[in-house]
Amino acid sequence: MGGIRKTITLGKMSKKSADLICNRVETVNSCNLAGLPYPPDVAQWLGTIGDNFHDNLHDNLSKAGLIEARAKTTLGGWCDRFLDRGKIKPSTKRTVQQTTDALTKYFGKDIDSKSISEEMAESFVESMRKRKLSPSTIDKRIKTARQIL
């Protein structure tokens, strides 16, 4: 990669996990240099990182030039795609629309949907309680928001 050695930090984890990640990263680098496709297990792993405890690993790999960066998905875009996903009954569409409106009003349409943390979600629920929405409405919006996100 241009003669400059790049490092990837993993954070605190077991040596066994670090060794496994190291082997996979070395495989990615070797395949890139040789112009070969990734082995199926490595390709599958690349598709899942970022969705588990390796929250920043995908970003670190892309910053090191080993893989392509993922496109950021805004909350507004995610909500729009969810609403446009096919035939939805009118009553369900109304519920989904109310939830997407509440989410985008609270977080903003342009926030990266993956950046919404558990604490932020709890704050959203608390904001609905402060607005004195009924518990059943809050429960329904939480359930719908989980489906959307």
URFEN-V584211 format. One record per backbone hydrogen bond with DSSP energy under -0.5 kcal/mol. CO is the residue of the C=O (numbers start at 1). NH is the residue of the N-H. E is the energy in kcal/mol with one decimal. If there is no record, write none. Layout:
co=CO nh=NH e=E
co=CO nh=NH e=E
This chain:
co=1 nh=4 e=-1.1
co=3 nh=5 e=-0.6
co=14 nh=18 e=-2.4
co=15 nh=19 e=-2.8
co=16 nh=20 e=-2.1
co=17 nh=21 e=-2.5
co=18 nh=22 e=-2.7
co=19 nh=23 e=-2.5
co=20 nh=24 e=-2.0
co=21 nh=25 e=-2.8
co=22 nh=26 e=-2.5
co=23 nh=27 e=-1.9
co=24 nh=28 e=-2.4
co=25 nh=29 e=-2.6
co=26 nh=30 e=-2.6
co=27 nh=31 e=-2.6
co=28 nh=32 e=-2.4
co=29 nh=33 e=-2.5
co=30 nh=34 e=-2.1
co=31 nh=35 e=-1.1
co=31 nh=36 e=-2.4
co=39 nh=42 e=-0.5
co=39 nh=43 e=-2.6
co=40 nh=44 e=-2.5
co=41 nh=45 e=-2.0
co=42 nh=46 e=-2.6
co=43 nh=47 e=-1.5
co=44 nh=48 e=-0.9
co=45 nh=48 e=-1.0
co=45 nh=49 e=-1.9
co=48 nh=51 e=-2.1
co=53 nh=55 e=-0.7
co=54 nh=57 e=-1.6
co=54 nh=58 e=-0.7
co=56 nh=60 e=-2.6
co=57 nh=61 e=-2.7
co=58 nh=62 e=-2.2
co=59 nh=63 e=-2.5
co=60 nh=64 e=-1.6
co=61 nh=66 e=-2.4
co=61 nh=67 e=-0.8
co=62 nh=65 e=-1.2
co=72 nh=74 e=-0.6
co=73 nh=113 e=-3.3
co=74 nh=78 e=-2.5
co=75 nh=79 e=-2.7
co=76 nh=80 e=-2.3
co=77 nh=81 e=-2.4
co=78 nh=82 e=-2.0
co=79 nh=83 e=-2.2
co=80 nh=84 e=-1.7
co=82 nh=85 e=-1.1
co=89 nh=93 e=-3.0
co=90 nh=94 e=-2.2
co=91 nh=95 e=-1.8
co=92 nh=96 e=-2.8
co=93 nh=97 e=-2.8
co=94 nh=98 e=-2.4
co=95 nh=99 e=-2.0
co=96 nh=100 e=-3.0
co=97 nh=101 e=-2.6
co=98 nh=102 e=-2.1
co=99 nh=103 e=-2.7
co=100 nh=104 e=-2.6
co=101 nh=105 e=-2.1
co=102 nh=106 e=-2.1
co=103 nh=107 e=-3.1
co=103 nh=108 e=-0.5
co=104 nh=108 e=-1.3
co=108 nh=111 e=-0.8
co=109 nh=76 e=-2.7
co=111 nh=75 e=-2.3
co=112 nh=115 e=-2.1
co=113 nh=116 e=-0.9
co=115 nh=117 e=-0.8
co=117 nh=121 e=-2.2
co=118 nh=122 e=-2.4
co=119 nh=123 e=-2.0
co=120 nh=124 e=-2.0
co=121 nh=125 e=-2.2
co=122 nh=126 e=-2.4
co=123 nh=127 e=-2.1
co=124 nh=128 e=-1.5
co=125 nh=129 e=-1.9
co=126 nh=130 e=-2.4
co=127 nh=131 e=-1.3
co=128 nh=133 e=-1.9
co=129 nh=132 e=-1.8
co=134 nh=138 e=-2.5
co=135 nh=139 e=-2.7
co=136 nh=140 e=-2.3
co=137 nh=141 e=-2.5
co=138 nh=142 e=-2.4
co=139 nh=143 e=-2.4
co=140 nh=144 e=-2.5
co=141 nh=145 e=-2.8
co=142 nh=146 e=-2.3
co=143 nh=147 e=-1.7
co=144 nh=148 e=-2.3
co=145 nh=149 e=-2.8
